[in-house]
């Protein structure tokens, strides 16, 4: 069986509850059109909305974000320049990737302070 994307998992959970997109949207504080965009893979929810979805469906964040044990689900990166950098890094050797990951971790830790 093929791995399900975030949107397909969301749609499947919503349909199991027999909720419309509008009904789910009202429960988590977004418009039904936003639910439709999430399910279609056009948009991705904010962290806050994602946490509300995990609560309402009783699933983990990992359930939504991991397609299978080796792959993360597609998460849209809106900054096209940043996406290009990630694509270039993906082609680098493991040692270069390790250095870049360390730099990113440091910047994220600094931003959280």
Backbone bond lengths (Angstrom), bond angles and torsions (degrees), N, CA, C in turn:
res aa  C-N    CA-C-N  psi(-1)  N-CA   C-N-CA  omega(-1)  CA-C   N-CA-C  phi
1 X - - - 1.461 - - 1.523 109.34 -
2 X 1.314 117.14 136.09 1.455 122.09 -178.54 1.527 110.56 -70.62
3 X 1.330 114.80 148.40 1.465 120.36 177.62 1.521 109.16 -68.44
4 X 1.331 115.98 144.91 1.455 120.88 -179.50 1.519 110.81 -94.73
5 X 1.321 116.70 141.35 1.455 122.40 175.57 1.523 109.54 -76.46
6 X 1.336 116.60 168.45 1.455 121.22 176.98 1.530 110.35 -52.87
7 X 1.336 116.56 -49.81 1.461 120.90 -176.61 1.522 113.17 -60.84
8 X 1.322 116.40 -41.26 1.468 119.92 179.77 1.526 110.83 -68.36
9 X 1.343 116.67 -37.70 1.464 119.32 177.23 1.529 110.44 -64.55
10 X 1.329 116.28 -43.30 1.458 120.26 178.88 1.525 110.39 -61.08
11 X 1.309 116.35 -46.54 1.458 120.84 179.83 1.536 111.04 -60.89
12 X 1.316 117.04 -43.13 1.454 121.19 -179.75 1.535 111.03 -62.57
13 X 1.330 116.80 -45.73 1.466 120.29 179.05 1.532 111.51 -62.89
14 X 1.336 115.59 -42.63 1.471 119.93 179.98 1.520 110.69 -62.17
15 X 1.322 116.56 -44.31 1.467 120.13 -178.85 1.523 112.14 -67.94
16 X 1.338 116.80 -33.02 1.469 119.66 176.35 1.532 110.77 -61.20
17 X 1.338 116.26 -32.93 1.469 121.18 178.25 1.525 111.65 -84.82
18 X 1.345 115.87 -6.27 1.466 122.26 -178.26 1.535 111.97 62.01
19 X 1.329 115.43 37.53 1.464 122.00 178.51 1.518 109.94 -99.68
20 X 1.323 116.21 145.16 1.460 120.28 170.08 1.528 107.70 -79.70
21 X 1.304 115.42 168.52 1.470 119.53 175.82 1.524 110.33 -61.51
22 X 1.323 116.75 -39.48 1.469 120.71 178.53 1.525 111.61 -63.71
23 X 1.337 116.65 -42.18 1.468 119.86 179.95 1.526 111.60 -62.71
24 X 1.325 116.31 -44.73 1.467 119.71 177.99 1.521 109.98 -64.42
25 X 1.315 116.61 -43.96 1.458 120.60 179.69 1.520 112.51 -56.37
26 X 1.329 116.50 -45.22 1.471 120.50 178.95 1.524 111.28 -60.54
27 X 1.320 116.93 -38.20 1.465 120.58 -177.94 1.531 113.17 -68.41
28 X 1.325 116.75 -26.59 1.468 118.56 -178.50 1.530 112.95 -113.20
29 X 1.329 116.90 3.40 1.455 120.48 174.32 1.514 116.37 83.02
30 X 1.338 116.84 29.20 1.469 120.52 174.55 1.529 108.24 -130.70
31 X 1.307 116.11 164.71 1.462 121.30 178.96 1.524 109.71 -74.96
32 X 1.304 116.30 149.77 1.460 121.40 177.23 1.514 113.23 -56.75
33 X 1.344 116.43 -32.06 1.469 119.83 177.74 1.522 111.00 -64.03
34 X 1.336 116.72 -31.86 1.466 120.29 177.28 1.529 110.03 -65.46
35 X 1.330 116.31 -41.32 1.465 120.02 177.37 1.526 109.51 -60.31
36 X 1.320 116.58 -43.61 1.462 120.89 177.64 1.520 112.19 -59.72
37 X 1.325 116.31 -40.35 1.469 120.68 179.26 1.530 110.89 -68.00
38 X 1.341 117.17 -37.47 1.470 120.21 176.70 1.529 109.80 -63.60
39 X 1.332 115.55 -46.41 1.459 120.16 -177.39 1.526 111.97 -65.15
40 X 1.316 116.66 -33.65 1.466 120.59 -179.29 1.524 112.75 -82.49
41 X 1.330 117.10 -6.46 1.461 120.22 -178.89 1.511 113.58 78.53
42 X 1.312 117.36 14.69 1.463 122.32 180.00 1.516 110.30 -81.37
43 X 1.305 116.27 -33.31 1.458 122.09 -177.32 1.516 108.43 -138.48
44 X 1.330 116.24 164.46 1.460 121.93 178.20 1.518 107.60 -129.61
45 X 1.326 118.07 138.48 1.468 119.74 -176.07 1.531 112.63 -68.34
46 X 1.319 114.49 157.56 1.463 120.24 173.45 1.522 108.65 -66.72
47 X 1.306 116.11 167.01 1.464 121.11 178.03 1.530 110.47 -58.10
48 X 1.327 116.14 -43.45 1.466 121.67 -179.43 1.532 110.72 -60.94
49 X 1.315 116.35 -45.56 1.460 120.71 179.84 1.527 110.78 -67.63
50 X 1.316 116.99 -39.41 1.460 120.99 177.77 1.529 110.54 -59.82
51 X 1.322 116.72 -42.30 1.468 120.35 178.27 1.527 111.09 -64.42
52 X 1.332 117.58 -37.69 1.465 120.53 176.64 1.526 110.42 -63.38
53 X 1.333 116.30 -39.85 1.464 120.14 178.66 1.529 111.29 -64.24
54 X 1.333 116.88 -41.31 1.463 119.02 179.35 1.528 110.64 -63.82
55 X 1.332 116.13 -38.22 1.463 120.26 179.28 1.526 111.64 -66.48
56 X 1.312 116.22 -47.86 1.464 119.95 -174.57 1.533 112.04 -67.13
57 X 1.341 116.64 -31.25 1.460 119.82 -179.17 1.532 112.80 -99.11
58 X 1.327 117.25 -7.56 1.458 120.04 179.07 1.516 113.90 67.01
59 X 1.336 115.85 37.10 1.463 120.75 178.30 1.527 108.86 -122.02
60 X 1.323 116.21 165.75 1.460 120.70 178.55 1.526 110.58 -86.29
61 X 1.311 116.01 162.39 1.469 120.43 174.14 1.528 108.81 -60.24
62 X 1.320 116.41 -39.26 1.465 120.56 179.88 1.529 111.59 -58.38
63 X 1.333 116.62 -35.90 1.455 119.22 178.13 1.529 110.67 -56.46
64 X 1.328 115.74 -44.19 1.464 119.62 -179.26 1.531 112.52 -73.37
65 X 1.326 117.88 -36.31 1.459 120.62 -170.14 1.515 115.50 -93.31
66 X 1.326 118.21 -18.87 1.458 120.31 -178.00 1.521 109.28 -103.66
67 X 1.330 114.83 119.09 1.463 119.28 178.59 1.520 110.54 -77.63
68 X 1.299 117.11 -41.81 1.462 122.30 171.94 1.522 106.43 -150.75
69 X 1.305 117.58 -178.06 1.461 119.52 -173.28 1.521 113.78 -64.67
70 X 1.325 118.29 -17.50 1.461 120.88 -176.34 1.527 114.18 -109.51
71 X 1.318 118.13 -5.14 1.449 120.31 -171.50 1.518 111.95 -135.63
72 X 1.316 116.12 135.38 1.459 120.03 171.32 1.516 108.63 -85.12
73 X 1.311 116.33 146.31 1.459 120.44 176.43 1.514 110.02 -63.75
74 X 1.299 116.03 159.03 1.454 120.63 178.13 1.515 110.40 -66.92
75 X 1.318 115.33 124.08 1.452 121.85 175.30 1.522 105.78 -119.78
76 X 1.327 118.04 116.79 1.455 119.11 -175.54 1.522 112.39 -64.02
77 X 1.327 115.58 133.41 1.461 122.02 173.60 1.517 105.66 -104.83
78 X 1.314 116.22 112.99 1.464 120.78 -173.97 1.524 112.93 -76.77
79 X 1.322 116.72 -26.91 1.463 121.48 179.71 1.533 108.05 -81.11
80 X 1.328 116.92 102.32 1.467 121.86 -174.25 1.533 112.12 -63.12
81 X 1.328 117.46 -34.12 1.462 120.34 177.89 1.531 110.50 -65.74
82 X 1.323 116.46 -42.91 1.465 121.29 177.74 1.531 110.39 -63.28
83 X 1.313 116.50 -41.98 1.458 120.76 177.68 1.527 110.62 -59.46
84 X 1.318 117.06 -42.53 1.471 120.80 179.13 1.526 110.67 -61.87
85 X 1.342 116.79 -40.99 1.461 120.29 176.74 1.526 111.03 -60.07
86 X 1.340 116.43 -44.93 1.466 119.79 -179.88 1.531 111.37 -62.80
87 X 1.318 116.85 -38.23 1.463 119.87 177.72 1.525 110.81 -64.05
88 X 1.328 116.57 -39.13 1.468 120.18 177.88 1.527 111.11 -67.92
89 X 1.315 116.92 -41.98 1.466 121.24 178.93 1.526 110.02 -62.41
90 X 1.317 117.35 -38.33 1.458 121.37 -179.11 1.528 112.14 -59.16
91 X 1.323 117.75 -24.98 1.463 121.91 -179.64 1.532 112.35 -89.05
92 X 1.324 118.03 -4.43 1.462 121.89 -177.94 1.526 111.09 -81.16
93 X 1.348 114.84 166.12 1.465 118.99 177.62 1.530 110.18 -74.59
94 X 1.320 116.14 166.58 1.462 121.93 -174.18 1.526 113.08 -60.16
95 X 1.321 117.60 -36.87 1.470 120.41 -179.19 1.532 111.14 -65.84
96 X 1.320 117.03 -42.44 1.463 120.41 178.08 1.529 110.48 -65.12
97 X 1.335 116.59 -40.43 1.463 120.44 178.01 1.524 110.85 -62.12
98 X 1.326 116.82 -39.58 1.467 121.41 179.88 1.522 110.55 -61.48
99 X 1.324 116.89 -43.34 1.472 121.43 179.40 1.530 109.82 -63.74
100 X 1.314 116.83 -46.01 1.471 120.99 -178.85 1.522 110.72 -63.87
101 X 1.323 117.56 -41.10 1.468 120.53 177.55 1.527 110.86 -61.44
102 X 1.323 117.08 -39.91 1.466 120.72 178.85 1.522 111.24 -63.19
103 X 1.324 116.49 -42.33 1.462 121.07 178.65 1.531 109.94 -63.20
104 X 1.321 117.30 -45.44 1.464 121.54 179.65 1.528 110.39 -62.20
105 X 1.320 117.23 -45.00 1.470 121.35 178.83 1.540 110.37 -58.10
106 X 1.345 116.34 -42.46 1.462 120.39 179.36 1.525 112.20 -63.18
107 X 1.301 116.78 -43.07 1.459 120.97 179.80 1.537 110.33 -66.03
108 X 1.310 117.11 -42.38 1.472 120.54 179.04 1.522 110.10 -63.13
109 X 1.315 117.66 -43.39 1.465 121.40 179.09 1.522 110.22 -61.87
110 X 1.316 117.23 -40.53 1.466 121.76 179.64 1.536 109.88 -65.16
111 X 1.332 117.85 -41.39 1.466 122.12 -179.00 1.522 112.58 -67.34
112 X 1.334 116.86 -27.79 1.474 120.56 -178.88 1.512 112.46 -75.68
113 X 1.326 116.88 -16.05 1.481 119.79 -178.97 1.501 112.34 -73.94
